[in-house]
Amino acid sequence: MRRHPSAVVVAGWALLNGVLLAVLAVYGESPLVYWLWGGVVLVLALAAGAVLLSSRSGPEQHVRYRVPDRGAGAVPPAAAGLLLVALGFVYGLWLLCVAVPLLGVSAALAVRGTTARER
C-alpha cells in the first residue's frame, strides 16, 4: 500500500465515513440515514478498490507533465477568485478584498504565462 497513496486516501475517506456512521448509530438516527450513509461507505470502499487496481496497472509515479497552454496556470486562482466574488453576494462584499487580488494574480499569469516559451 505504500506505493499507492491514492488508494490509501480514498480508503481513508471510506474509513472516516464509517466512523461518522458509527457516531450516527450512537445518537440513534432513523434507518434511512443508516442505509444512505452505509451506501456512501460502500461506494467509497469500491472506489478505493478501483483506484488500487488502476494504480497497480500503471507506473509507480507519474512523470512531470507539461502544461499544454502557457496561461493554464491562471485557471485555479481565477476559479477561486470568481468563487469568492459569488460568495461575496451571500456573505458580504468584504470578500472582494480577497477576490480582487486573486483575480489580479490570475490575469498576470494569463498574460505572462507559467511555462517556458518554446523555441
Protein Blocks (a to p, Z undefined) as FASTA:
>chain_A
ZZmmmlmmmmmmmmmmmmmmmmmmmnopafklmmmmmmmmmmmmmmmmmmmmmmmmmcfb
dcddddfbfklmmmmmmmmmmmmmmmmmmnopklmmmmmmmmmmmmmmmmnopadcdZZ
